[in-house]
Amino acid sequence: MKMSFVRNGHVQPVVSPVQESMRLARPQPVPVGRIALGVVVALLVFALAWWFFTRTGIYSYGVVATGVEVFHAPVRSRVVSVHVEPGDRIAADTVLCVLVSDDGLTELKEAQEILAQQRGILETMLEQEHAAFDDPAVEQRDLENARARLRELELRAQGLSKTRGDREAQNALEGDRLARQLAFREEVVADRSKRLIEVRGLRQVAAALPVEEVMAFEAERLARFERDDAKAQLEATIAVAANERKRFQIEEESGSAAVQAGKAYVEKISALYKLARAELERIRSRGIENIRSRIISLEAREAHLRKLAGPTEVRALADGVVTEVFVTDGSNVPKDSELMSVSGTGKLWINAFVPPERAGDLRLDAEVTVYPTTGVSGIPGKVTAGGGIQYKVHPSLRDRITDPSAVYVRIDLDQPKPDLIPGNVVRVVIR
């Protein structure tokens, strides 16, 4: 349903041109409220954008850092010429200065003398490398004595065996003789006993005289005595033979043991001298290797001293910037004294410092953009250390970072060799 305050069937008359011109001529009011509202909204948007921008990135400053190489005089030297000045950018293998050394020449002569001496020792050892022993006569004498003793023991054992055989044969013959003699005496005793019995029988029939009985009795008693003596001699001979057999057996066993000991001694002497020769050869081989190693080191030292004797060119080890020069042309410098220092540009990093209130926003491997003051485009990098570690603010940054409690951050650059000079100040943005 359409509502209208106009009467039904009535048409609102058109505004007259006079009224329209009067309306346009009337001053229009300024929309202050709308303008104020727009300004407030714009400020809020800007503040929000600024807050977001500042919270998502940490803005600060840092100093380009690198390793410093200090060059020293290898020996007491005299500086012939200096080719660089502080602040010069140099490339690797650039000649920094030239040195000469009289001490190096003296050390070179000493090294050459020692080298010649060691070479002579090596030649002597090589000539004696195949020698059997330090004193072959001693070895030969000991072996001959041991072998002579062994031969003597073997001959003694053989003589003892022969003597035993001879004695056993003699004892056997003597035993046989005594056994036959005993048998004969037994027969004699039997015959005399029979004769005595016969004489006594005749004496009973008075067919024999008393003297004949006495003579027969004495003859029988003598025969018994001779039989007992022969029996005793046989038993004594058997006992002597048994004792001699036992003694010869003991002596043969002792002689055999002595022969075995003599053989073992000869083998032991041979083995000992063999081991001694092997040990001597091993010691000589090791000594030869030691001499050769010493000669190699002396040759290297000689070559090094040849370089030190001069003229010696001191060259840069890597790209860098000369920071300090401590010598001039014609200077006499002692050994190990400093000649100059070079800051290498082969590996650069940034030592940056951030406000302590932003330390909680730091994280390792955070993306960083480094802006040199020379106008070079930003160089990417990453945070590799920092956060909780406090360092003193670098002197070059104290006019930019006034808070002494600023937090240290190390930034490693992605580019291997950025176009930066050690010690320069850079701006850093940590995302």
C-alpha positions in Angstrom: 0.0 0.0 0.0 1.3 3.4 -1.0 1.0 6.2 1.5 0.9 9.9 0.5 -0.1 13.2 2.1 -1.4 14.5 -1.2 -5.1 14.4 -1.6 -6.5 11.9 -3.9 -6.5 13.1 -7.4 -4.4 16.1 -6.6 -1.1 16.7 -8.4 1.8 18.6 -6.6 2.7 21.6 -8.7 6.3 21.8 -10.0 8.7 24.0 -8.1 9.1 27.3 -9.9 12.4 28.4 -11.3 12.5 31.3 -8.8 12.2 28.9 -5.9 14.9 26.7 -7.4 17.4 29.6 -7.8 16.7 30.8 -4.3 17.3 27.3 -3.0 20.6 27.1 -4.8 21.7 30.6 -3.6 21.1 29.6 0.0 24.5 28.6 1.7 25.0 24.9 2.2 26.0 23.6 5.7 29.5 22.0 6.0 29.4 18.2 7.0 31.8 18.5 9.9 30.7 15.3 11.5 31.3 13.3 8.4 34.7 14.9 7.9 35.7 14.2 11.5 34.5 10.6 11.2 36.6 10.1 8.0 39.7 11.6 9.7 39.3 9.3 12.7 38.8 6.3 10.5 41.9 7.2 8.4 44.0 7.6 11.6 42.8 4.3 12.9 43.7 2.5 9.7 47.1 4.2 9.6 47.8 3.3 13.2 46.7 -0.3 12.6 48.9 -0.5 9.5 51.9 1.0 11.4 51.4 -1.3 14.3 51.2 -4.3 12.0 54.2 -3.2 10.0 56.4 -2.5 13.1 55.4 -5.8 14.8 56.1 -7.9 11.8 59.6 -6.5 11.3 62.5 -5.4 13.6 64.4 -2.4 12.3 67.9 -1.7 13.6 71.5 -1.2 12.7 74.6 -3.4 12.5 78.3 -3.5 11.7 80.0 -5.6 9.0 82.3 -8.0 10.7 84.9 -10.5 9.5 88.0 -12.4 10.6 91.3 -10.6 11.0 94.6 -12.2 9.8 97.7 -10.8 11.4 101.0 -11.5 9.5 104.2 -12.1 11.5 107.8 -12.1 10.6 108.9 -15.8 10.4 112.5 -15.0 11.4 114.5 -11.9 12.3 114.3 -9.9 9.0 114.7 -6.6 7.2 111.8 -5.1 5.3 112.8 -4.4 1.8 109.5 -2.9 0.6 105.9 -2.5 1.7 103.3 -2.6 -1.1 100.0 -1.8 0.7 98.6 0.9 3.0 95.7 0.8 5.5 92.3 0.7 3.8 93.5 -0.9 0.6 91.3 -3.7 -0.8 93.4 -6.6 -1.8 92.9 -9.9 -3.5 94.2 -13.3 -2.5 97.9 -13.9 -3.2 98.6 -10.1 -3.4 102.2 -9.3 -2.4 102.0 -7.3 0.9 105.7 -6.8 1.6 109.1 -8.3 0.9 111.6 -9.5 3.5 115.2 -10.6 3.6 116.9 -12.5 6.5 120.5 -13.1 7.4 119.4 -15.4 10.2 117.4 -17.5 7.7 120.6 -18.0 5.7 122.5 -19.1 8.8 119.7 -21.5 9.7 119.7 -22.8 6.1 123.4 -23.6 6.3 122.9 -25.4 9.6 120.0 -27.4 8.2 122.0 -28.3 5.1 124.8 -29.6 7.4 122.4 -31.7 9.5 120.8 -33.0 6.3 124.2 -34.1 4.9 125.0 -35.8 8.2 121.7 -37.7 8.3 122.2 -38.8 4.7 125.6 -40.2 5.6 124.1 -42.1 8.5 121.4 -43.5 6.2 124.1 -44.7 3.7 126.0 -46.4 6.5 122.9 -48.1 7.8 122.0 -49.3 4.3 125.4 -50.8 3.9 125.0 -52.7 7.1 121.3 -53.6 6.5 122.1 -57.2 5.5 124.7 -57.9 8.2 123.9 -61.1 10.0 124.8 -59.9 13.5 126.8 -57.2 15.2 129.5 -59.6 16.1 129.3 -62.8 14.0 132.4 -64.2 15.7 130.6 -64.3 19.1 127.7 -66.2 17.5 130.0 -68.6 15.8 132.0 -69.2 18.9 129.0 -69.8 21.1 127.5 -72.2 18.6 130.8 -74.1 18.2 131.2 -74.4 21.9 127.7 -75.7 22.3 128.2 -78.2 19.5 131.6 -79.3 20.8 130.0 -79.9 24.2 127.2 -81.9 22.5 129.7 -84.0 20.6 131.7 -84.7 23.8 128.5 -85.8 25.6 127.5 -88.0 22.6 131.0 -89.6 22.6 130.9 -90.2 26.3 127.5 -91.8 26.0 128.8 -94.0 23.2 131.9 -94.9 25.2 129.8 -95.7 28.2 127.6 -98.0 26.1 130.6 -99.8 24.7 132.2 -100.1 28.2 128.9 -101.6 29.5 128.9 -104.1 26.7 132.5 -105.1 27.3 131.9 -105.4 31.1 128.8 -107.5 30.6 130.7 -109.8 28.3 133.5 -110.1 30.7 131.1 -110.7 33.6 129.3 -113.3 31.6 132.6 -115.1 30.8 133.7 -115.0 34.4 130.3 -116.2 35.5 130.5 -119.2 33.1 134.0 -120.0 34.3 133.0 -119.8 38.0 129.9 -121.9 37.3 132.0 -124.6 35.6 134.5 -124.4 38.5 131.6 -124.8 41.0 130.3 -127.7 39.1 133.7 -129.3 39.1 134.1 -128.7 42.8 130.7 -130.3 43.3 131.9 -133.4 41.5 135.1 -133.4 43.5 133.1 -133.1 46.8 130.9 -135.9 45.7 133.9 -138.1 44.8 135.7 -137.3 48.0 132.6 -138.0 50.0 132.2 -141.3 48.3 135.9 -142.1 49.0 135.5 -141.2 52.6 132.5 -143.5 52.9 134.4 -146.4 51.3 137.4 -145.8 53.6 135.2 -145.9 56.6 133.6 -149.1 55.4 137.0 -150.7 54.9 138.1 -149.4 58.3 135.2 -151.2 59.9 136.4 -154.5 58.5 140.0 -153.6 59.3 140.8 -153.4 55.6 142.2 -149.8 55.9 144.5 -148.0 58.1 143.3 -145.1 60.4 145.6 -142.8 58.6 143.8 -143.5 55.4 140.5 -142.5 57.0 142.0 -139.3 58.2 143.4 -138.5 54.8 140.1 -139.3 53.1 138.3 -137.0 55.6 140.8 -134.2 55.1 140.5 -134.5 51.3 136.6 -134.4 51.6 136.8 -131.4 53.9 139.2 -129.6 51.5 136.9 -130.3 48.6 133.9 -128.9 50.4 135.9 -125.8 51.3 137.0 -125.3 47.7 133.3 -125.8 46.6 132.1 -123.2 49.0 134.8 -120.8 47.9 133.9 -121.3 44.2 130.2 -120.8 45.1 131.0 -117.6 47.0 133.1 -116.3 44.0 130.2 -117.0 41.6 127.7 -115.2 43.8 130.1 -112.3 44.3 130.6 -112.1 40.5 126.9 -112.2 39.9 126.4 -109.4 42.5 129.2 -107.3 41.0 127.7 -107.8 37.5 124.2 -106.7 38.8 125.7 -103.6 40.5 127.7 -102.7 37.4 124.6 -103.2 35.2 122.6 -100.9 37.5 125.4 -98.3 37.6 125.8 -98.4 33.8 122.1 -98.0 33.4 122.1 -94.9 35.6 125.1 -93.5 33.8 123.5 -94.2 30.4 120.3 -92.4 31.5 122.3 -89.5 32.8 124.4 -89.4 29.6 121.3 -89.6 27.4 119.7 -86.7 29.4 122.9 -84.7 29.1 122.9 -85.3 25.3 119.3 -84.2 25.1 120.1 -81.1 27.1 123.1 -80.4 24.9 120.9 -80.7 21.8 118.3 -78.4 23.4 121.0 -75.9 24.3 122.3 -75.9 20.7 118.8 -75.3 19.4 118.2 -72.6 22.0 121.4 -70.8 21.1 120.5 -71.0 17.4 116.9 -69.8 18.1 118.2 -66.9 20.3 120.7 -65.7 17.7 118.0 -66.1 15.0 115.7 -63.9 17.1 118.5 -61.5 17.8 119.2 -61.2 14.1 115.5 -60.7 13.4 115.2 -58.1 16.2 118.4 -56.3 15.0 117.1 -56.3 11.4 113.8 -54.9 12.7 115.6 -52.2 14.7 117.7 -51.3 11.8 114.7 -51.2 9.4 112.9 -48.9 11.9 116.0 -46.8 12.3 116.3 -46.5 8.5 112.7 -45.5 8.3 113.2 -42.9 11.0 116.3 -41.5 9.3 114.4 -41.3 6.0 111.5 -39.5 7.7 114.0 -37.2 9.3 115.6 -36.5 6.0 112.2 -35.8 4.4 111.4 -33.3 7.2 114.9 -31.7 6.9 114.5 -31.4 3.1 111.2 -29.7 3.7 112.8 -27.4 6.3 115.6 -26.7 3.9 113.1 -25.7 1.2 111.3 -23.5 3.8 114.5 -21.9 4.9 115.5 -21.2 1.4 112.3 -19.2 1.1 112.9 -17.5 4.4 116.4 -16.5 3.5 114.9 -14.2 1.0 113.9 -12.3 -0.6 110.6 -13.6 0.8 107.3 -12.2 -0.5 104.5 -12.0 2.2 101.3 -12.6 0.3 97.6 -12.3 1.3 95.9 -15.6 2.1 92.5 -14.4 0.9 90.6 -11.3 -0.3 90.3 -8.6 2.3 91.0 -5.1 3.4 94.3 -3.9 5.0 93.5 -2.6 8.4 96.9 -1.8 9.9 100.6 -1.7 8.7 103.2 -1.8 11.5 106.4 -1.6 9.4 108.0 0.6 6.8 110.6 0.2 4.1 114.0 -0.7 5.7 112.6 -1.7 9.1 114.4 -4.4 11.0 111.9 -6.7 12.7 112.5 -9.4 15.2 111.1 -12.9 14.8 107.3 -13.3 15.3 106.8 -9.5 15.3 103.6 -8.2 13.6 104.0 -6.9 10.1 100.4 -5.9 9.2 96.8 -7.0 9.7 94.2 -7.8 7.0 90.4 -8.2 7.5 89.3 -10.9 5.2 86.2 -10.5 3.0 85.9 -14.1 2.2 83.4 -14.6 5.0 81.4 -11.7 6.2 78.6 -11.4 8.8 76.7 -8.7 10.5 76.9 -7.9 14.2 73.5 -6.2 14.8 71.8 -4.9 18.0 68.0 -4.7 18.6 66.0 -3.0 21.3 65.6 -5.2 24.4 61.8 -5.0 24.2 61.9 -6.8 20.8 64.3 -9.6 22.0 61.3 -11.8 22.5 60.4 -11.6 18.8 63.8 -12.9 17.7 64.1 -16.4 16.4 66.9 -18.4 14.8 66.9 -18.7 10.9 64.7 -15.6 10.7 64.8 -13.9 7.3 66.9 -10.7 7.3 67.5 -8.0 4.7 70.7 -5.9 5.0 70.8 -2.5 3.4 74.3 -1.0 3.1 74.6 2.8 3.5 76.3 3.0 0.0 72.9 2.5 -1.6 73.4 -1.1 -2.8 70.2 -3.1 -2.9 69.3 -5.3 0.0 71.3 -8.4 0.8 69.4 -11.4 2.2 70.6 -13.3 5.2 69.5 -15.2 8.3 69.8 -14.9 12.1 72.2 -17.5 13.3 72.8 -16.5 16.9 71.7 -14.0 19.5 68.7 -13.2 21.5 69.8 -14.0 25.1 73.4 -13.2 24.6 74.4 -9.7 25.6 77.3 -7.8 24.1 78.4 -4.2 24.3 77.1 -2.0 21.5 79.7 -1.5 18.9 81.3 2.0 19.0 80.2 2.7 15.4 76.6 2.2 16.4 76.4 4.2 19.7 75.1 7.3 17.9 72.2 5.2 16.4 71.6 2.8 19.3 71.6 4.6 22.6 70.2 1.8 24.8 73.2 0.1 26.3 71.1 -3.0 27.0 70.5 -3.7 23.3 70.5 -7.4 22.4 73.2 -8.8 20.1 72.2 -10.6 16.9 74.5 -12.3 14.5 73.4 -12.3 10.8 75.0 -14.6 8.3 74.6 -13.4 4.7 73.4 -15.7 1.8 75.9 -14.2 -0.7 79.4 -15.7 -0.5 81.2 -12.5 -1.3 78.9 -9.5 -0.8 80.1 -6.0 -1.7 80.6 -4.9 1.8 83.6 -3.4 3.7 84.4 -4.7 7.2 83.6 -2.0 9.8 80.9 -0.2 7.8 77.5 0.4 9.3 74.4 -1.2 7.7 70.6 -1.2 8.3 69.0 -4.5 9.0 65.3 -5.5 8.8 64.5 -8.8 10.7 61.2 -10.4 9.6 
